[in-house]
Amino acid sequence: MEKRPSYLKLLETGELEKRAEQAHSILASCTLCPHACKVNRLDDERGLCKIGKNSLVASFGAHFGEEPPITGENGSGTVFFSGCNMRCLFCQNFEINQGLEGQEVEREYLAFIFLSLQGGGCHNVNLVTPTHVVPQVIDALFLAAREGLRIPIVYNCGGYESFETLKLLNGIVDIYMPDMKYSNNQKALRYSRVKRYWDFCKLAVKEMYRQVGNLKVDEKTGAAYRGLLIRHLVLPEDLSGTRQVFRFIASELSIDTVVNIMDQYRPCGMASKYPPLDRLITVEEFARAVNWAEEAGLRNLLTF
């Protein structure tokens, strides 16, 4: 397996520039995510994500709090985008994703951010909640790659993705890191305000796996250079439908899929108004989730 980022081949063939143009055209009637708001974002109209023509960046820099294969020795180069195509009541980045804290940036400055992360020694460019700004990202990536960007792209998303958008990202993204938040559409609608989450998430994650396969890690740096890493946040009273999520991963993807079972749920955003989201999970709830993963046969579990 070649460790060189896949987007460099697209750059050399001219395909990366074509993808940037294709993605940009979608903004005229936005269907980047399953909401398909169809607003003209080129004219700065705003749909559910509340983001117009340009992306908003809340922060960027080397981050050492991600999973070990993402952080490696030198850190992950995270770019936190403002706005989101989900409305999770318990969002831990509520001020950024729903409050829109951040700075509007042109493609040239976003490209500069990518290059500065590489210059600082980061192992990757980690795009946090990028679903609604895919065209802006590809546009900036094209500029950055022409100027010498040579580190992998991590697509760190909520799992509510459009299959058509993911096809545009084929050969651009090296590492997919989606959440699989729920295995129940009704729970997703109530607590994250999105329709048919489980249906779209299953299709999306299968496509991600088809594109990049199981996670591959460089032995020298400890950092991943290609593959899929799935996150699953355990929620109180199993609102997340954890057992079904793990059964899907084991049966439809691979028992070798790297899955991070996360125990760090805490009431944020508006969670205090929606019991049982108003409390932490218990030790027993988390242990049960790990047991379900093992029962499904998953072999590469993180509890980070």
Secondary structure by P-SEA (a helix, b strand, c coil): ccccccaaaaaaaaaaaaaaaaaaaacccccccccccccccccccccccccccbbbbcccccccccccccccccccbbbbbccccccccccccccccccccbbbbcaaaaaaaaaaaaaacccccccccccccaaaaaaaaaaaaaacccbbbbbcccccccaaaaaaacccccbbbbbcccccaaaaaacccccaaaaaaaaaaaaaaacccccccccccccccbbbbbbbbbccccccaaaaaaaaaacccccccbbbbcccccccccccccccccccccaaaaaaaaaaaaaacccccccc
